C-alpha cells in the first residue's frame, strides 16, 4: 500500500499552496514503524494541524486504518518550510 500517496491525497485537499506540499518517508528505528513527514508552508501546516491538534489527530486516525492491515504503525510529523 502506498501510504505516502494516501497521505498526500488527503492533505492536498486541505492546503492552499498545493505545489509546496510534500510527504516524505524517513527511516525509523522501529521495525514495523513508518515515519512520514508532511512539509508545507507555515500557513498550510497550521491548517493541517488545526486548533488544539484536532485536524492532525484526525489525519493520524484515518491513516491508522490501512496501516493495521499491514501490521505497521504510522507516525506522522508536520513541518513547515523555513522562509
N, CA, C and O atoms as a Tinker XYZ file with bonds, in Angstrom:
   332  protein
     1  N      0.847000   -1.171000    0.000000    73     2
     2  CA     0.000000    0.000000    0.000000    64     1     3
     3  C      0.901000    1.247000    0.000000    63     2     4     5
     4  O      1.918000    1.282000    0.693000    81     3
     5  N      0.528000    2.243000   -0.766000    73     3     6
     6  CA     1.328000    3.464000   -0.875000    64     5     7
     7  C      0.813000    4.505000    0.125000    63     6     8     9
     8  O     -0.036000    5.334000   -0.203000    81     7
     9  N      1.338000    4.445000    1.339000    73     7    10
    10  CA     0.897000    5.340000    2.408000    64     9    11
    11  C      1.253000    6.792000    2.118000    63    10    12    13
    12  O      0.527000    7.708000    2.506000    81    11
    13  N      2.365000    6.994000    1.442000    73    11    14
    14  CA     2.780000    8.358000    1.099000    64    13    15
    15  C      1.739000    9.006000    0.190000    63    14    16    17
    16  O      1.350000   10.154000    0.400000    81    15
    17  N      1.297000    8.267000   -0.812000    73    15    18
    18  CA     0.302000    8.803000   -1.748000    64    17    19
    19  C     -1.048000    9.010000   -1.070000    63    18    20    21
    20  O     -1.733000    9.995000   -1.348000    81    19
    21  N     -1.433000    8.107000   -0.197000    73    19    22
    22  CA    -2.705000    8.249000    0.530000    64    21    23
    23  C     -2.690000    9.520000    1.369000    63    22    24    25
    24  O     -3.641000   10.301000    1.345000    81    23
    25  N     -1.597000    9.722000    2.115000    73    23    26
    26  CA    -1.479000   10.906000    2.960000    64    25    27
    27  C     -1.413000   12.176000    2.116000    63    26    28    29
    28  O     -2.014000   13.189000    2.471000    81    27
    29  N     -0.697000   12.126000    1.019000    73    27    30
    30  CA    -0.593000   13.295000    0.132000    64    29    31
    31  C     -1.966000   13.652000   -0.441000    63    30    32    33
    32  O     -2.345000   14.823000   -0.456000    81    31
    33  N     -2.703000   12.662000   -0.906000    73    31    34
    34  CA    -4.031000   12.910000   -1.476000    64    33    35
    35  C     -4.992000   13.496000   -0.445000    63    34    36    37
    36  O     -5.846000   14.315000   -0.784000    81    35
    37  N     -4.854000   13.080000    0.799000    73    35    38
    38  CA    -5.709000   13.607000    1.853000    64    37    39
    39  C     -5.317000   15.055000    2.192000    63    38    40    41
    40  O     -6.183000   15.919000    2.335000    81    39
    41  N     -4.027000   15.308000    2.316000    73    39    42
    42  CA    -3.554000   16.628000    2.733000    64    41    43
    43  C     -3.707000   17.683000    1.649000    63    42    44    45
    44  O     -3.901000   18.857000    1.962000    81    43
    45  N     -3.624000   17.295000    0.394000    73    43    46
    46  CA    -3.672000   18.282000   -0.694000    64    45    47
    47  C     -5.003000   19.011000   -0.732000    63    46    48    49
    48  O     -5.078000   20.148000   -1.198000    81    47
    49  N     -6.051000   18.366000   -0.245000    73    47    50
    50  CA    -7.365000   18.993000   -0.230000    64    49    51
    51  C     -7.490000   20.040000    0.877000    63    50    52    53
    52  O     -8.419000   20.849000    0.861000    81    51
    53  N     -6.570000   20.032000    1.829000    73    51    54
    54  CA    -6.662000   20.920000    2.984000    64    53    55
    55  C     -5.741000   22.135000    2.897000    63    54    56    57
    56  O     -5.838000   23.039000    3.728000    81    55
    57  N     -4.849000   22.171000    1.906000    73    55    58
    58  CA    -3.872000   23.258000    1.811000    64    57    59
    59  C     -4.207000   24.200000    0.668000    63    58    60    61
    60  O     -4.888000   23.819000   -0.285000    81    59
    61  N     -3.723000   25.438000    0.768000    73    59    62
    62  CA    -3.915000   26.409000   -0.314000    64    61    63
    63  C     -2.798000   26.324000   -1.336000    63    62    64    65
    64  O     -3.057000   26.344000   -2.539000    81    63
    65  N     -1.546000   26.228000   -0.870000    73    63    66
    66  CA    -0.395000   26.157000   -1.765000    64    65    67
    67  C     -0.084000   24.694000   -2.060000    63    66    68    69
    68  O      0.777000   24.087000   -1.423000    81    67
    69  N     -0.792000   24.143000   -3.027000    73    67    70
    70  CA    -0.691000   22.719000   -3.332000    64    69    71
    71  C      0.679000   22.327000   -3.867000    63    70    72    73
    72  O      1.113000   21.190000   -3.683000    81    71
    73  N      1.364000   23.256000   -4.527000    73    71    74
    74  CA     2.673000   22.959000   -5.108000    64    73    75
    75  C      3.740000   22.754000   -4.037000    63    74    76    77
    76  O      4.716000   22.040000   -4.271000    81    75
    77  N      3.574000   23.362000   -2.881000    73    75    78
    78  CA     4.607000   23.254000   -1.847000    64    77    79
    79  C      4.424000   22.039000   -0.944000    63    78    80    81
    80  O      5.304000   21.741000   -0.136000    81    79
    81  N      3.315000   21.339000   -1.060000    73    79    82
    82  CA     3.054000   20.185000   -0.203000    64    81    83
    83  C      3.929000   19.002000   -0.608000    63    82    84    85
    84  O      3.982000   18.624000   -1.778000    81    83
    85  N      4.611000   18.427000    0.375000    73    83    86
    86  CA     5.425000   17.244000    0.131000    64    85    87
    87  C      5.244000   16.280000    1.303000    63    86    88    89
    88  O      5.165000   16.693000    2.460000    81    87
    89  N      5.182000   15.006000    0.982000    73    87    90
    90  CA     5.140000   13.958000    2.003000    64    89    91
    91  C      6.359000   13.071000    1.760000    63    90    92    93
    92  O      6.559000   12.550000    0.663000    81    91
    93  N      7.168000   12.912000    2.807000    73    91    94
    94  CA     8.427000   12.188000    2.694000    64    93    95
    95  C      8.490000   11.101000    3.762000    63    94    96    97
    96  O      8.108000   11.317000    4.912000    81    95
    97  N      8.976000    9.939000    3.364000    73    95    98
    98  CA     9.172000    8.858000    4.337000    64    97    99
    99  C     10.606000    8.917000    4.846000    63    98   100   101
   100  O     11.548000    9.028000    4.062000    81    99
   101  N     10.761000    8.843000    6.145000    73    99   102
   102  CA    12.079000    8.811000    6.784000    64   101   103
   103  C     12.265000    7.430000    7.422000    63   102   104   105
   104  O     11.296000    6.727000    7.709000    81   103
   105  N     13.504000    7.065000    7.632000    73   103   106
   106  CA    13.800000    5.780000    8.247000    64   105   107
   107  C     13.481000    5.819000    9.739000    63   106   108   109
   108  O     13.774000    6.792000   10.434000    81   107
   109  N     12.888000    4.761000   10.196000    73   107   110
   110  CA    12.544000    4.649000   11.614000    64   109   111
   111  C     13.416000    3.583000   12.263000    63   110   112   113
   112  O     13.854000    2.644000   11.599000    81   111
   113  N     13.663000    3.727000   13.536000    73   111   114
   114  CA    14.453000    2.734000   14.265000    64   113   115
   115  C     13.643000    1.487000   14.587000    63   114   116   117
   116  O     14.201000    0.413000   14.814000    81   115
   117  N     12.337000    1.636000   14.603000    73   115   118
   118  CA    11.455000    0.501000   14.878000    64   117   119
   119  C     11.205000   -0.283000   13.590000    63   118   120   121
   120  O     11.110000    0.293000   12.506000    81   119
   121  N     11.102000   -1.600000   13.728000    73   119   122
   122  CA    10.951000   -2.460000   12.556000    64   121   123
   123  C      9.610000   -2.270000   11.843000    63   122   124   125
   124  O      9.576000   -2.163000   10.618000    81   123
   125  N      8.525000   -2.229000   12.580000    73   123   126
   126  CA     7.190000   -2.137000   11.982000    64   125   127
   127  C      6.631000   -0.723000   12.051000    63   126   128   129
   128  O      5.417000   -0.536000   12.121000    81   127
   129  N      7.499000    0.257000   12.031000    73   127   130
   130  CA     7.054000    1.646000   12.127000    64   129   131
   131  C      7.436000    2.399000   10.860000    63   130   132   133
   132  O      8.541000    2.250000   10.339000    81   131
   133  N      6.511000    3.202000   10.380000    73   131   134
   134  CA     6.754000    4.039000    9.214000    64   133   135
   135  C      6.669000    5.490000    9.661000    63   134   136   137
   136  O      5.676000    5.899000   10.264000    81   135
   137  N      7.695000    6.262000    9.372000    73   135   138
   138  CA     7.775000    7.656000    9.787000    64   137   139
   139  C      7.538000    8.541000    8.561000    63   138   140   141
   140  O      8.341000    8.552000    7.629000    81   139
   141  N      6.434000    9.278000    8.573000    73   139   142
   142  CA     6.076000   10.148000    7.452000    64   141   143
   143  C      6.114000   11.600000    7.893000    63   142   144   145
   144  O      5.565000   11.959000    8.934000    81   143
   145  N      6.767000   12.428000    7.093000    73   143   146
   146  CA     6.834000   13.865000    7.349000    64   145   147
   147  C      6.013000   14.583000    6.294000    63   146   148   149
   148  O      6.141000   14.305000    5.101000    81   147
   149  N      5.172000   15.504000    6.734000    73   147   150
   150  CA     4.390000   16.346000    5.833000    64   149   151
   151  C      5.017000   17.737000    5.879000    63   150   152   153
   152  O      5.075000   18.366000    6.936000    81   151
   153  N      5.481000   18.210000    4.729000    73   151   154
   154  CA     6.085000   19.538000    4.623000    64   153   155
   155  C      5.160000   20.445000    3.818000    63   154   156   157
   156  O      4.657000   20.058000    2.764000    81   155
   157  N      4.942000   21.653000    4.326000    73   155   158
   158  CA     4.115000   22.639000    3.626000    64   157   159
   159  C      4.481000   24.017000    4.158000    63   158   160   161
   160  O      5.309000   24.151000    5.058000    81   159
   161  N      3.854000   25.032000    3.590000    73   159   162
   162  CA     4.104000   26.394000    4.073000    64   161   163
   163  C      3.566000   26.530000    5.502000    63   162   164   165
   164  O      2.771000   25.709000    5.960000    81   163
   165  N      4.013000   27.573000    6.191000    73   163   166
   166  CA     3.637000   27.773000    7.595000    64   165   167
   167  C      2.122000   27.867000    7.769000    63   166   168   169
   168  O      1.562000   27.284000    8.697000    81   167
   169  N      1.461000   28.603000    6.872000    73   167   170
   170  CA     0.009000   28.757000    6.970000    64   169   171
   171  C     -0.705000   27.429000    6.736000    63   170   172   173
   172  O     -1.682000   27.110000    7.412000    81   171
   173  N     -0.207000   26.664000    5.773000    73   171   174
   174  CA    -0.851000   25.384000    5.469000    64   173   175
   175  C     -0.621000   24.356000    6.572000    63   174   176   177
   176  O     -1.505000   23.549000    6.861000    81   175
   177  N      0.547000   24.378000    7.185000    73   175   178
   178  CA     0.792000   23.462000    8.302000    64   177   179
   179  C     -0.160000   23.780000    9.444000    63   178   180   181
   180  O     -0.638000   22.877000   10.131000    81   179
   181  N     -0.435000   25.069000    9.648000    73   179   182
   182  CA    -1.400000   25.455000   10.683000    64   181   183
   183  C     -2.770000   24.861000   10.391000    63   182   184   185
   184  O     -3.470000   24.420000   11.302000    81   183
   185  N     -3.148000   24.852000    9.126000    73   183   186
   186  CA    -4.432000   24.245000    8.738000    64   185   187
   187  C     -4.415000   22.738000    8.960000    63   186   188   189
   188  O     -5.394000   22.163000    9.437000    81   187
   189  N     -3.297000   22.099000    8.612000    73   187   190
   190  CA    -3.207000   20.646000    8.744000    64   189   191
   191  C     -3.191000   20.203000   10.206000    63   190   192   193
   192  O     -3.684000   19.122000   10.530000    81   191
   193  N     -2.635000   21.019000   11.080000    73   191   194
   194  CA    -2.613000   20.671000   12.495000    64   193   195
   195  C     -3.940000   21.018000   13.161000    63   194   196   197
   196  O     -4.446000   20.248000   13.978000    81   195
   197  N     -4.502000   22.167000   12.819000    73   195   198
   198  CA    -5.799000   22.564000   13.353000    64   197   199
   199  C     -5.709000   23.059000   14.791000    63   198   200   201
   200  O     -4.656000   23.003000   15.427000    81   199
   201  N     -6.839000   23.543000   15.281000    73   199   202
   202  CA    -6.903000   24.030000   16.663000    64   201   203
   203  C     -6.750000   22.862000   17.622000    63   202   204   205
   204  O     -7.427000   21.841000   17.505000    81   203
   205  N     -5.851000   23.038000   18.564000    73   203   206
   206  CA    -5.560000   22.023000   19.581000    64   205   207
   207  C     -5.139000   20.689000   18.964000    63   206   208   209
   208  O     -5.230000   19.650000   19.617000    81   207
   209  N     -4.678000   20.712000   17.710000    73   207   210
   210  CA    -4.213000   19.491000   17.062000    64   209   211
   211  C     -5.311000   18.559000   16.606000    63   210   212   213
   212  O     -5.053000   17.389000   16.322000    81   211
   213  N     -6.538000   19.060000   16.530000    73   211   214
   214  CA    -7.667000   18.202000   16.166000    64   213   215
   215  C     -7.560000   17.638000   14.750000    63   214   216   217
   216  O     -7.847000   16.462000   14.526000    81   215
   217  N     -7.147000   18.474000   13.793000    73   215   218
   218  CA    -7.045000   18.012000   12.411000    64   217   219
   219  C     -5.919000   16.987000   12.283000    63   218   220   221
   220  O     -6.088000   15.964000   11.618000    81   219
   221  N     -4.778000   17.250000   12.912000    73   219   222
   222  CA    -3.654000   16.308000   12.869000    64   221   223
   223  C     -4.052000   14.970000   13.491000    63   222   224   225
   224  O     -3.686000   13.910000   12.983000    81   223
   225  N     -4.785000   15.024000   14.569000    73   223   226
   226  CA    -5.249000   13.807000   15.224000    64   225   227
   227  C     -6.184000   13.013000   14.309000    63   226   228   229
   228  O     -6.098000   11.787000   14.237000    81   227
   229  N     -7.067000   13.713000   13.621000    73   227   230
   230  CA    -7.990000   13.045000   12.696000    64   229   231
   231  C     -7.231000   12.404000   11.534000    63   230   232   233
   232  O     -7.543000   11.285000   11.125000    81   231
   233  N     -6.238000   13.112000   11.007000    73   231   234
   234  CA    -5.426000   12.559000    9.915000    64   233   235
   235  C     -4.702000   11.301000   10.384000    63   234   236   237
   236  O     -4.657000   10.304000    9.664000    81   235
   237  N     -4.144000   11.345000   11.573000    73   235   238
   238  CA    -3.440000   10.176000   12.117000    64   237   239
   239  C     -4.396000    8.992000   12.309000    63   238   240   241
   240  O     -4.035000    7.849000   12.031000    81   239
   241  N     -5.605000    9.270000   12.781000    73   239   242
   242  CA    -6.576000    8.186000   12.971000    64   241   243
   243  C     -6.965000    7.555000   11.639000    63   242   244   245
   244  O     -7.051000    6.332000   11.528000    81   243
   245  N     -7.198000    8.384000   10.638000    73   243   246
   246  CA    -7.567000    7.855000    9.322000    64   245   247
   247  C     -6.435000    7.015000    8.754000    63   246   248   249
   248  O     -6.678000    5.949000    8.189000    81   247
   249  N     -5.199000    7.482000    8.898000    73   247   250
   250  CA    -4.053000    6.745000    8.361000    64   249   251
   251  C     -3.775000    5.457000    9.136000    63   250   252   253
   252  O     -3.132000    4.550000    8.609000    81   251
   253  N     -4.246000    5.366000   10.366000    73   251   254
   254  CA    -4.004000    4.149000   11.137000    64   253   255
   255  C     -4.846000    2.978000   10.636000    63   254   256   257
   256  O     -4.498000    1.820000   10.863000    81   255
   257  N     -5.944000    3.276000    9.962000    73   255   258
   258  CA    -6.826000    2.203000    9.486000    64   257   259
   259  C     -6.136000    1.318000    8.444000    63   258   260   261
   260  O     -6.070000    0.105000    8.644000    81   259
   261  N     -5.614000    1.876000    7.333000    73   259   262
   262  CA    -4.957000    0.980000    6.374000    64   261   263
   263  C     -3.658000    0.378000    6.914000    63   262   264   265
   264  O     -3.262000   -0.709000    6.494000    81   263
   265  N     -2.995000    1.069000    7.836000    73   263   266
   266  CA    -1.733000    0.542000    8.359000    64   265   267
   267  C     -1.947000   -0.714000    9.196000    63   266   268   269
   268  O     -1.057000   -1.560000    9.282000    81   267
   269  N     -3.101000   -0.838000    9.802000    73   267   270
   270  CA    -3.397000   -2.033000   10.600000    64   269   271
   271  C     -3.468000   -3.278000    9.727000    63   270   272   273
   272  O     -3.176000   -4.379000   10.194000    81   271
   273  N     -3.851000   -3.114000    8.470000    73   271   274
   274  CA    -3.905000   -4.250000    7.558000    64   273   275
   275  C     -2.510000   -4.834000    7.318000    63   274   276   277
   276  O     -2.362000   -6.035000    7.091000    81   275
   277  N     -1.488000   -3.968000    7.370000    73   275   278
   278  CA    -0.109000   -4.399000    7.137000    64   277   279
   279  C      0.677000   -4.568000    8.430000    63   278   280   281
   280  O      1.890000   -4.772000    8.391000    81   279
   281  N      0.003000   -4.487000    9.574000    73   279   282
   282  CA     0.669000   -4.591000   10.880000    64   281   283
   283  C      1.789000   -3.569000   11.034000    63   282   284   285
   284  O      2.874000   -3.897000   11.515000    81   283
   285  N      1.525000   -2.341000   10.628000    73   283   286
   286  CA     2.511000   -1.271000   10.746000    64   285   287
   287  C      1.960000   -0.157000   11.610000    63   286   288   289
   288  O      0.747000    0.026000   11.716000    81   287
   289  N      2.861000    0.578000   12.220000    73   287   290
   290  CA     2.490000    1.781000   12.962000    64   289   291
   291  C      2.982000    2.967000   12.142000    63   290   292   293
   292  O      4.147000    3.019000   11.745000    81   291
   293  N      2.103000    3.898000   11.896000    73   291   294
   294  CA     2.476000    5.079000   11.127000    64   293   295
   295  C      2.580000    6.269000   12.075000    63   294   296   297
   296  O      1.648000    6.580000   12.816000    81   295
   297  N      3.734000    6.926000   12.033000    73   295   298
   298  CA     3.971000    8.136000   12.808000    64   297   299
   299  C      4.029000    9.289000   11.815000    63   298   300   301
   300  O      4.824000    9.261000   10.875000    81   299
   301  N      3.189000   10.305000   12.021000    73   299   302
   302  CA     3.121000   11.439000   11.093000    64   301   303
   303  C      3.576000   12.701000   11.815000    63   302   304   305
   304  O      3.073000   13.038000   12.886000    81   303
   305  N      4.533000   13.387000   11.208000    73   303   306
   306  CA     5.051000   14.650000   11.737000    64   305   307
   307  C      4.739000   15.750000   10.730000    63   306   308   309
   308  O      4.803000   15.529000    9.521000    81   307
   309  N      4.403000   16.929000   11.232000    73   307   310
   310  CA     4.084000   18.060000   10.382000    64   309   311
   311  C      5.170000   19.126000   10.544000    63   310   312   313
   312  O      5.456000   19.560000   11.660000    81   311
   313  N      5.771000   19.546000    9.434000    73   311   314
   314  CA     6.850000   20.535000    9.458000    64   313   315
   315  C      6.577000   21.609000    8.412000    63   314   316   317
   316  O      6.087000   21.322000    7.319000    81   315
   317  N      6.904000   22.853000    8.766000    73   315   318
   318  CA     6.745000   23.939000    7.793000    64   317   319
   319  C      8.079000   24.270000    7.166000    63   318   320   321
   320  O      9.135000   24.062000    7.764000    81   319
   321  N      8.018000   24.786000    5.957000    73   319   322
   322  CA     9.231000   25.253000    5.284000    64   321   323
   323  C      9.686000   26.525000    5.954000    63   322   324   325
   324  O      8.861000   27.363000    6.319000    81   323
   325  N     10.966000   26.682000    6.119000    73   323   326
   326  CA    11.522000   27.919000    6.667000    64   325   327
   327  C     11.518000   28.979000    5.587000    63   326   328   329
   328  O     11.882000   28.714000    4.441000    81   327
   329  N     11.109000   30.173000    5.954000    73   327   330
   330  CA    11.046000   31.257000    4.969000    64   329   331
   331  C     12.166000   32.231000    5.177000    63   330   332
   332  O     12.277000   33.211000    4.441000    81   331
